[in-house]
Amino acid sequence: MEPAREKIVILECEPEARQNLLAVIQNGGYQAVSSESAADAFEAIRQAGADLLLLNANMAGEDCREVLAELKGSAATQGLRIILLVGDSAAERALGLNLGADDVLSRPWDVDELLARVRAQLRAKRAEDELRAKTRIAEEGQQIAHTAFEALAVTEKMTRDAFSLDRALKVGVAAVFVIAAVMAGIFFLYSHRANKETQRAYAVIARLEGGLTHQQDLIAEARKLRAESPALAGAPEDEKQQLRQHAEQLKAKMSTAGSDQVSQLQKDLAETNARLRRVEQEGQAGQSIIRTDVMSVCLLHVTAAFLHMASGKRLRYAGLNPQGEPLQDSDGNPIYTLEGRGPEVHLDVFGTGFLAGPGGLVVTNRHVAQPWWENEELGSLANQGLQPEIVQIDAYFPDAPRAFPASIRKISSQTDLALMRVDLDDLKRQPLQIDNRKEAAVSGQPVVAIGYATGLAAILARADEATAQDILAKSEGDPKRILDELARQNLIRPLATQGHIGDVLPDKIVFDAQTTSGGSGGPLFNQDGKVVGVTYAVLRGFGGSNFGIPIRFTDSLLGQ
């Protein structure tokens, strides 16, 4: 029998766009229904049992927030996947995801990309539906097993009461064996399903924590970054060189140009020289910030373990092979257990923090301090009875030969921010200057972002090949030991990149200074050398734009 085609509802008020979407979806092999109003779309979803909704964020007379809230808040439609069609700005895409859409796509959309995103969301829905079905079967199995146990108790009583009657005894014993066989089958079925869910959880953990233990992967990434870093560091110099060359070309043209062209060439030359002066001034300001403030920006290494909530035990490796690597099953996956004396399974997360108050108060992101926050993969582990918990937090500062212990002090209830306290002991570091005024961050102004982008690999890239290989060999791939050795050799320093503010919104600053994962929690400086934001989102796919949280959101954390 041919499997039923998945159903997609399109909510688009503009007729031509609606017809185009309908044709694309139908040509892609899906059942499709188009609607021009939310009411019609809701009715179509209820009647067709839809799997996915394509929703235009700019519906005339409709509020997409209400549509999303109603669909995601209803038990009947909470499993519906929603792709939101938005404008071409990064802010609109981010807003769509924040409102609860499963994915966003900017107009004008590409047919191949639209269908690829539809397929990805439907795959995710099928996986969720399968998990829900397995959970329901497991619950039903438990209920059947409970009923069987009650039946066994009744049968045993009947057997004892009729013990004197040989026939009753035989019947009772036979019933016991039959029920025991049924219970064994139920137990096997339930255990098999529970084991599959446990294996799913273990696969998530292996994918999250496994990458950092492979030394050759770190070396390869460090080599790549080492080759790319000169271009990144020299970007302002490249721009200045291009502007100087352009100025010389304009001067050469002026010497041979006619009288009707000289005026325009003079204007172009004046604009080029003005831009050159601005780039030189911004570069000097950026270098001043880097020299004076980089010492107060730390690398945060957060180590988390996995607690089995039912037993209170932490997840462990079954053992290590002679090379010190976890024992693996026939599929090449690490073998986990709750028993034995094997090493605990740890998740290593890297981020950036900066001193923002006296007594070692460090500001960072909440998703650095609590890596499971708004993380779907880590959050899904709770369904299998596993809860991530912090084991240790270490802070590494430039020119400091060791790690400094840190602990979480406050978590923001408003946004992706957290406050830590670092035991600085005898380390002398000054808190960065903060400017929380609205006018401190203005569109078009230059900014400097400082952070430990790409984490461990970028730091290893600062060392030469032989030193990096030696550090990894001595540490046997243990991130804590790698960092301790890097600190001892004074190789831990953040990256600083320059750019400009693209937009300032009530809850975010959009900027284009380059950064990536690991740079989260880093300070964003304005041209006066004061912190105006905290980096929290790196959006590579959105034209290089990144997001920072305005620094005023740290006031409640710092007690201001």
C-alpha positions, 0 to 999 in steps of 0.5 A: 500500500502506498503511504499517505502523503503528508499534508501541508496548509498554506496561510497566505493572503496575497493571491499570486504568492498563495498560488505559487506556494500551492504549486511548489508544494504540490509539485513536491509530492505533498497534499496542500491546502491554501487559505487566505485567513487564519479561520480558514487555515484553522479549519483546514488543519482540523479537517485535514490533520495537517503536518505542517503550516506555511505562514506568512508573517505579514498577514493583512488583518491577522497577527501571526503571534496570535496564530502561533500562540493558538496553534502551539498552545493547543494539545490538538495542534502542538505537534504541527510544524510551522515555517514562517515566511518573513522579510529579508532582515536578520531581525525578522528571522530572529523574531520569528524563531523567538515567537515559536516558529519551528523555522523561518525563511526570508522572501524572496524564497528559493524553491529548492530551499523551501522544499528542503526546509519543508522536508527537514521539518517533516522529518523532525515531526515524524521522529517526534510522533514516533517517540510519542507513540513509543512512550504511549506503548510503554505506558500501556505496557506498564498498565498491562503489567500492573493488571497482570500482577494483580491477576497473579495475586488473585490466582495465587489466593485461589490456588491456596484456597483450593489446595486440597482439591487436586484439580483446582491445584492443577488449574491454579498452577497452570494459570500461574505459569500462563500469567507468568509467561504473559508478564515475561512477554510484557516485561521483555517488550517494555524493556526492549522499548525502554532500552531503545529510548535509553540508546537514543539518549546515549546517542545524543550524549555521544554526539555532544561530548565526543568531539572534544576528545579526538586530538586529530580533529582539534589539530585539523581545526587549529591548522585551518584557523592558523591559516585563516587568522592572518586574513581575519587579523589584517582585515582593517589593514587590507581596507586601508591599503585598498583606500590608499590605492584608490586615492592614488588612482583618482589622483592619476585620473585627475592629471589627464582628465578633462575639465568636465571630469575634474570636479567629480574626481575631486569629490571622489578623492575627498570622500576616499580620504575622509573614509581612510581617516575614519578607518585609521581612527577606528583602528587606533581606537580598537587597538587601544581597547584591545591593549587595555581591556583584554586582560579582564576578558576570560575564557570559561570552561564549563563541565557538566555531568549527566545525573540519572534522576531515578537512581541519583547516579551519574552516567559513566563510561563502561571502561577505557581501552589501552589508549585511554579512549572509551570502550565502544560497542560494535557500532563504534559508539561509547558504552555507558553505564550507571555502575562500575568505576569508569570515568564520568561522562562529561560535556565540555562547554566553552564561552567568554566572560568579562569582569563587570564588578568588584570581587570577581563578578563576571558577566556571561550568557545564561546558555554558557552558565547553563548549557542545557538552557533552550537546548533542544538536544540536552533538554530531550534527555529529561524524557529519558530520565537524565538531567545535566548538572554542573560539575565545575566551572573554570575561568582562564585569564590572559597572562595568568598561569592557572585556572580560577574556580567560578560559580554561578551567582545569578541567572537573568529572568529576562534574557540570555545573561548570567552572573558568575563569581570568580575566585581571583585570589591574588590576580589583579584585574580591573572590571571593564567600564560599562555605559548603559545609556541609550545613546552609548550604542548608535547605528553606524558607529564602530564596535570592537568584539572580544571573545574566545571564538571557536574555543579550544581550537582557536587557542591552539592555533596561536601555538606553532604546530609542534607545540600544539601536538606536544600539548595534546599528546601530554593531555591525552585529549582531556580539555581541562589538562589542555587548558591548564597547559595552555595557561602555563605557557601563556597561550590563552588570549581572546580574539578581537575583531572590529565592525559596526553597529547595524541596528539598535533594537529595544532588546538587542544590538545587531553588529557585524564584527566577526565572531563564532561559537565560543565568543558568546558572553564576550563584551561589545565595546563602543568607540569610547572603549566602554562595554555597551553589549554582551554577544549572545547569538552568532548568525552566520547564515544571516549575512554575517550579522551577530546579536548582542544584549544591551548592557543595561540588562545586566543592571539587575544582576549587578545590583544597580 
